[in-house]
Amino acid sequence: MKGAASMKLKEIAAKANVSVSTVSRIINNQGNFSEDTRRKVMEVAKQYLKPGATPEKLTGISYTFAVFVPEVHDFVDNDPATSADLNHLKEECEASGHQFMMATRSRGNHSASSAYRLLTENKIDAAIVFDPYVDDNLVDELIARRIPYLVTNGRSYDRRQNYIDYDNRRGAYEVIQHLYRLGHRRIGLLTGPEDHLVSMNRLDGCKDAFRDLLLDWDEQNVRMGAFDPSHGYQAAKELFGQPSGNTALFAFNDMIAFGAMKALAELKLKIPKDVSLVGFDDLKMSEYMTPPLTTVKRFRYDISGLIVKMLTELVTNPTISEVNISLKTELIERDSCAAVHARA
């Protein structure tokens, strides 16, 4: 954006010696401020207007949003759902006139990461913590620096934080419920990485369902690994390469499920006659697999617009104490699941 729109809010605030939120609210004609404060802010802002433009044009001022992703991000290449999430976020940011930056962070000490450098250079107005680690300290860093933030694609259920995320825990819970209704009592779980919250959210959902349904929990039926087909392939070979009594398999994303399909085919196990299979994410290709994959749908475009909108609100409205928005998932039933008693 050119002219006033390219002027960062914090730069106007520094020159007018007021807070960023004060500048934003005055420009947007919100809040109660003295005439002296209002005049001071508008006089600074007008210096950046193009000839003939009105002060109202300043409402188009853009922000710089940083999206922090895990340092080891092969998942971006191997997991189309993650790539789609990040692309949609970028599109929504830019469509709203904001600058989009992406930086990586490490699990432990992140002082050498690009995310930490971005924070110390004070170049961002707000942040999105995408796919947080278990015990991630980046949120604490953002709070300490008073940088507005939102967590997404995994969240902590036992601490207060700003988040807009799908209810991954509930989505996984409903998968186990669905398999239970079909008569399955021994269910293998192919999870994502154990240090990623989104994977742990889904695992916790499974544990909730097992507890409520009085099913026996067996750690031997849980295989953790990357969100990619190779993990699904290897883990399914381990679980079904020898008699286990398992009649169903829940993969924590569709890519893992695709790898499991290949392994089951090599083991001469038919889906769903011998093994029922469920994925998560509802990738476009899931409908066209053989058989079409039962999976959990997330509405990605909806969440991207909501994240950008609420992040802007967090920047401009200091009265917001906390943002907690949980979006529903939907189980999409296809042909990869069958009732146990229907098997020949």
C-alpha positions as CSV (number, residue, x, y, z in Angstrom):
1,M,0.0,0.0,0.0
2,K,1.2,3.5,-0.8
3,G,1.1,6.9,1.1
4,A,-0.5,6.8,4.5
5,A,-1.6,3.1,4.1
6,S,2.1,2.0,4.1
7,M,2.8,3.9,7.2
8,K,3.1,1.5,10.1
9,L,0.8,2.3,13.0
10,K,3.7,2.2,15.6
11,E,5.7,4.8,13.7
12,I,2.8,7.3,13.8
13,A,2.4,6.4,17.5
14,A,6.1,7.0,18.2
15,K,6.1,10.4,16.5
16,A,2.9,11.5,18.3
17,N,4.2,10.0,21.6
18,V,1.1,7.9,22.2
19,S,0.3,4.2,22.1
20,V,-0.4,2.2,19.0
21,S,-3.9,1.4,20.1
22,T,-4.6,5.1,20.7
23,V,-3.5,6.0,17.1
24,S,-5.7,3.2,15.7
25,R,-8.7,4.2,17.6
26,I,-8.4,7.8,16.8
27,I,-8.0,7.1,13.1
28,N,-11.0,4.8,13.2
29,N,-13.0,7.4,15.2
30,Q,-13.3,5.2,18.2
31,G,-12.9,5.9,22.0
32,N,-12.9,9.1,24.0
33,F,-9.8,11.2,23.7
34,S,-9.0,14.8,24.4
35,E,-9.0,17.2,21.5
36,D,-5.3,17.8,22.1
37,T,-4.5,14.1,21.7
38,R,-6.8,13.7,18.7
39,R,-5.4,16.7,17.0
40,K,-1.8,15.7,17.7
41,V,-2.3,12.2,16.2
42,M,-4.1,13.5,13.1
43,E,-1.5,16.2,12.4
44,V,1.2,13.6,12.4
45,A,-0.8,11.2,10.2
46,K,-1.7,13.9,7.7
47,Q,2.0,14.4,6.9
48,Y,1.8,11.1,5.1
49,L,-1.3,11.7,3.1
50,K,-1.1,12.1,-0.6
51,P,-2.2,15.4,-2.0
52,G,-5.9,15.7,-2.1
53,A,-6.5,12.6,0.1
54,T,-8.6,12.8,3.3
55,P,-7.7,11.6,6.8
56,E,-10.3,8.8,6.4
57,K,-7.8,7.1,4.0
58,L,-5.7,6.3,7.0
59,T,-8.2,3.6,8.0
60,G,-6.4,1.5,5.4
61,I,-3.1,1.4,7.4
62,S,-1.5,-2.0,7.2
63,Y,0.0,-4.1,9.9
64,T,2.8,-6.6,9.8
65,F,1.8,-10.1,10.9
66,A,4.4,-12.7,11.6
67,V,3.5,-16.4,11.4
68,F,5.9,-18.6,13.4
69,V,6.2,-22.2,12.3
70,P,8.3,-25.1,13.7
71,E,12.0,-25.0,12.6
72,V,11.9,-28.5,11.2
73,H,9.1,-27.9,8.7
74,D,9.2,-30.9,6.4
75,F,5.5,-31.0,7.3
76,V,4.9,-28.1,5.0
77,D,6.1,-30.2,2.0
78,N,4.8,-33.5,3.1
79,D,1.4,-32.4,4.5
80,P,-0.8,-30.5,1.9
81,A,-3.2,-29.6,4.7
82,T,-0.6,-27.5,6.5
83,S,0.6,-25.9,3.2
84,A,-3.1,-25.0,2.5
85,D,-3.5,-23.5,5.9
86,L,-0.5,-21.3,5.5
87,N,-1.4,-20.2,2.0
88,H,-4.9,-19.2,3.0
89,L,-3.5,-17.2,5.9
90,K,-1.1,-15.4,3.5
91,E,-4.0,-14.7,1.1
92,E,-6.2,-13.3,3.8
93,C,-3.5,-11.1,5.2
94,E,-2.6,-9.6,1.9
95,A,-6.3,-9.3,0.8
96,S,-6.8,-7.2,4.0
97,G,-3.8,-5.0,3.1
98,H,-1.4,-6.4,5.7
99,Q,2.1,-7.7,5.3
100,F,2.7,-11.4,5.9
101,M,6.0,-12.7,7.2
102,M,6.9,-16.3,8.1
103,A,9.7,-17.2,10.5
104,T,10.8,-20.5,12.0
105,R,11.3,-21.4,15.7
106,S,13.0,-24.3,17.5
107,R,11.5,-26.4,20.2
108,G,13.9,-25.4,23.0
109,N,16.1,-22.3,23.2
110,H,15.0,-20.2,20.2
111,S,17.5,-17.4,20.6
112,A,19.2,-18.4,17.3
113,S,16.0,-18.9,15.3
114,S,14.6,-16.4,12.8
115,A,11.5,-16.0,15.0
116,Y,13.6,-14.7,17.9
117,R,15.5,-12.3,15.6
118,L,12.2,-11.0,14.3
119,L,11.0,-10.4,17.8
120,T,14.1,-8.6,18.9
121,E,14.2,-6.4,15.8
122,N,10.7,-5.1,16.8
123,K,9.4,-5.3,13.2
124,I,6.0,-6.9,13.8
125,D,2.7,-5.7,15.0
126,A,1.2,-9.1,15.8
127,A,2.0,-12.8,15.6
128,I,0.4,-16.1,14.8
129,V,1.9,-19.1,16.5
130,F,1.2,-21.9,14.0
131,D,1.5,-25.6,15.1
132,P,2.9,-24.9,18.6
133,Y,5.1,-27.3,20.4
134,V,4.2,-29.0,23.7
135,D,5.5,-26.6,26.4
136,D,6.1,-23.9,23.8
137,N,7.7,-20.8,25.4
138,L,7.1,-18.6,22.4
139,V,3.7,-17.5,23.7
140,D,5.3,-16.4,27.0
141,E,7.9,-14.4,24.9
142,L,5.1,-12.7,23.0
143,I,3.2,-11.8,26.2
144,A,6.3,-10.4,27.8
145,R,7.0,-8.2,24.8
146,R,3.3,-7.2,24.7
147,I,2.9,-8.4,21.1
148,P,-0.7,-9.4,20.3
149,Y,-0.9,-13.0,19.2
150,L,-3.1,-16.0,18.4
151,V,-2.3,-19.7,18.6
152,T,-3.7,-22.0,15.9
153,N,-3.3,-25.6,14.7
154,G,-2.9,-27.0,18.2
155,R,-3.5,-25.4,21.6
156,S,-3.1,-25.9,25.3
157,Y,-6.2,-26.9,27.1
158,D,-4.7,-26.4,30.6
159,R,-3.5,-22.8,30.3
160,R,-4.9,-19.4,29.4
161,Q,-3.9,-18.2,25.9
162,N,-5.4,-16.5,22.8
163,Y,-6.4,-19.1,20.3
164,I,-8.5,-19.6,17.2
165,D,-8.4,-23.3,16.4
166,Y,-10.4,-26.3,15.3
167,D,-11.6,-28.5,18.1
168,N,-9.1,-31.3,17.2
169,R,-9.7,-33.0,20.5
170,R,-13.5,-33.3,19.8
171,G,-12.9,-34.3,16.2
172,A,-10.7,-37.2,17.3
173,Y,-13.3,-38.1,20.0
174,E,-16.0,-38.4,17.4
175,V,-13.8,-40.7,15.2
176,I,-13.5,-43.2,18.1
177,Q,-17.2,-42.9,18.8
178,H,-18.0,-43.7,15.1
179,L,-15.7,-46.7,15.1
180,Y,-17.2,-47.9,18.4
181,R,-20.8,-47.7,16.9
182,L,-19.5,-49.9,14.1
183,G,-18.5,-52.6,16.6
184,H,-14.8,-51.9,16.8
185,R,-13.1,-52.4,20.2
186,R,-9.4,-52.7,19.2
187,I,-8.3,-49.6,17.4
188,G,-4.8,-48.7,16.3
189,L,-3.7,-45.0,16.4
190,L,-1.2,-43.5,14.0
191,T,-0.4,-40.1,15.6
192,G,1.7,-37.2,14.6
193,P,4.9,-36.1,16.4
194,E,4.7,-36.3,20.2
195,D,6.1,-32.8,20.7
196,H,3.4,-31.1,18.6
197,L,0.3,-29.9,20.4
198,V,-2.1,-30.6,17.5
199,S,-1.1,-34.3,17.6
200,M,-1.5,-34.4,21.4
201,N,-4.9,-32.7,21.1
202,R,-6.1,-35.5,18.9
203,L,-4.5,-38.1,21.1
204,D,-6.2,-36.6,24.1
205,G,-9.5,-36.8,22.3
206,C,-9.0,-40.5,21.7
207,K,-8.1,-41.1,25.3
208,D,-11.3,-39.2,26.3
209,A,-13.4,-41.5,24.1
210,F,-11.7,-44.7,25.3
211,R,-12.4,-43.7,28.9
212,D,-16.0,-42.8,28.2
213,L,-16.6,-45.9,26.3
214,L,-14.8,-48.1,28.8
215,L,-12.3,-49.4,26.2
216,D,-9.0,-50.7,27.3
217,W,-6.1,-48.3,26.5
218,D,-3.0,-50.1,25.1
219,E,0.1,-48.0,24.4
220,Q,1.2,-50.8,22.1
221,N,-1.5,-49.7,19.7
222,V,-0.2,-46.2,19.5
223,R,2.5,-45.3,16.9
224,M,3.9,-41.7,16.9
225,G,5.8,-40.2,14.0
226,A,5.8,-37.5,11.3
227,F,2.6,-36.3,9.5
228,D,3.7,-38.0,6.3
229,P,2.9,-41.2,4.3
230,S,6.1,-43.0,5.3
231,H,5.2,-42.9,8.9
232,G,1.7,-44.4,8.1
233,Y,3.3,-47.1,6.0
234,Q,5.8,-48.2,8.5
235,A,3.5,-47.9,11.5
236,A,0.7,-49.9,9.8
237,K,3.2,-52.6,8.9
238,E,4.3,-52.8,12.6
239,L,0.7,-52.9,13.9
240,F,-0.8,-55.4,11.4
241,G,2.3,-57.4,10.4
242,Q,1.5,-59.8,13.2
243,P,-1.8,-60.8,14.9
244,S,-3.0,-58.0,17.2
245,G,-6.8,-58.2,17.3
246,N,-7.1,-54.7,15.9
247,T,-10.0,-54.2,13.5
248,A,-9.7,-50.5,12.9
249,L,-7.0,-47.8,12.3
250,F,-7.2,-44.1,13.0
251,A,-4.5,-42.0,11.3
252,F,-4.1,-38.5,12.6
253,N,-4.0,-37.0,9.1
254,D,-4.9,-38.2,5.6
255,M,-1.3,-38.4,4.5
256,I,-0.6,-40.9,7.2
257,A,-3.7,-42.8,6.2
258,F,-2.5,-43.0,2.5
259,G,0.8,-44.6,3.7
260,A,-1.2,-47.0,5.8
261,M,-3.3,-48.0,2.8
262,K,-0.2,-49.1,0.9
263,A,1.0,-51.1,3.9
264,L,-2.3,-52.8,4.3
265,A,-2.5,-53.7,0.6
266,E,1.0,-55.3,0.8
267,L,-0.2,-57.3,3.8
268,K,-3.2,-58.5,1.8
269,L,-5.6,-56.8,4.2
270,K,-8.7,-55.3,2.5
271,I,-10.2,-52.0,3.5
272,P,-12.8,-52.1,5.0
273,K,-13.4,-55.9,5.0
274,D,-10.4,-56.6,7.2
275,V,-9.5,-53.2,8.6
276,S,-11.6,-50.0,8.8
277,L,-9.5,-46.8,8.3
278,V,-10.1,-43.2,9.2
279,G,-8.0,-40.1,8.4
280,F,-8.1,-36.4,9.4
281,D,-8.1,-33.2,7.3
282,D,-10.3,-34.3,4.3
283,L,-7.8,-33.6,1.6
284,K,-9.3,-33.4,-1.9
285,M,-7.7,-36.7,-3.0
286,S,-9.2,-38.6,0.0
287,E,-12.5,-38.9,-1.9
288,Y,-10.7,-40.5,-4.8
289,M,-8.8,-43.1,-3.0
290,T,-9.7,-46.8,-3.2
291,P,-11.8,-47.1,-1.2
292,P,-12.8,-43.4,-0.6
293,L,-11.4,-42.4,2.8
294,T,-13.6,-41.7,5.8
295,T,-12.0,-38.6,7.4
296,V,-12.5,-35.4,9.5
297,K,-13.2,-32.2,7.7
298,R,-11.8,-28.8,8.7
299,F,-13.1,-25.6,7.0
300,R,-9.8,-23.9,6.3
301,Y,-11.0,-20.7,4.5
302,D,-13.3,-19.9,7.4
303,I,-10.5,-19.9,10.0
304,S,-8.0,-17.9,8.0
305,G,-10.4,-14.9,7.7
306,L,-11.3,-15.1,11.3
307,I,-7.7,-15.2,12.4
308,V,-6.8,-12.1,10.4
309,K,-9.9,-10.2,11.6
310,M,-9.4,-11.1,15.3
311,L,-5.6,-10.4,15.2
312,T,-6.4,-6.9,13.9
313,E,-8.9,-6.5,16.7
314,L,-6.2,-7.5,19.2
315,V,-3.9,-4.8,17.8
316,T,-6.4,-2.0,17.8
317,N,-8.6,-2.8,20.8
318,P,-6.8,-2.9,24.1
319,T,-10.0,-3.8,26.0
320,I,-9.9,-7.4,24.7
321,S,-8.7,-9.6,27.5
322,E,-8.6,-13.0,25.8
323,V,-9.7,-14.6,22.5
324,N,-10.9,-18.2,22.7
325,I,-12.6,-19.4,19.5
326,S,-13.1,-23.1,18.8
327,L,-14.3,-24.2,15.4
328,K,-16.2,-27.4,14.8
329,T,-15.0,-30.3,12.7
330,E,-17.2,-32.7,10.8
331,L,-16.8,-36.5,10.3
332,I,-17.1,-37.3,6.6
333,E,-18.3,-40.9,6.2
334,R,-17.1,-42.8,3.1
335,D,-16.4,-46.4,2.2
336,S,-13.2,-47.1,4.2
337,C,-15.2,-48.1,7.4
338,A,-17.5,-51.0,7.9
339,A,-19.3,-52.7,10.8
340,V,-17.5,-55.6,12.4
341,H,-20.4,-57.9,12.2
342,A,-20.8,-57.3,8.4
343,R,-17.5,-58.9,7.6
344,A,-17.4,-62.2,5.8
